[in-house]
Amino acid sequence: QVQVVESGGGLVQAGGSLRLSCTTSGLTFDDYAMGWFRQAPGKEREGVSCISWSGLSTYYAVSVKGRFTISRDNAKNTLYLQMNSLKPEDTAMYYCAAAPSPGYNEYIPNLVGADFDYWGQGTQVTVSS
């Protein structure tokens, strides 16, 4: 079966950095665009970033642009999110998700949950002030 597993979350002070990883199995990794979402208590889930199958095209939410970097290693079936200059507002459960990608186009899904078929269990990121 398909497995999507996030890791790398933790507690960090404001201004610090974390790198999240997402490993997958049971799917052909480069057939999928990938994305990161987050949800804080009492708030709606929001899209953070997504990346095309090749890694050549990326998209970021305004709230994280310039601070976060999404990347992928297709040989390792792994997605990454490098988070720098973290703010308390970044505190949330972070989820990795996979969206089917057609052919070899540089497809970027809409950063909405409905476009993604497979989801991980989440990893908690807490940023203290």
Secondary structure, DSSP 8 states (H G I E B T S, - for coil): --EEEEE--EEEETT--EEEEEEEESS-GGGEEEEEEEE-TTS--EEEEEE-TTSS-EEE-TTTTTTEEEEEEGGGTEEEEEE-S--GGG-EEEEEEEEE--TTS-----SSGGG--EE---EEEEEE-
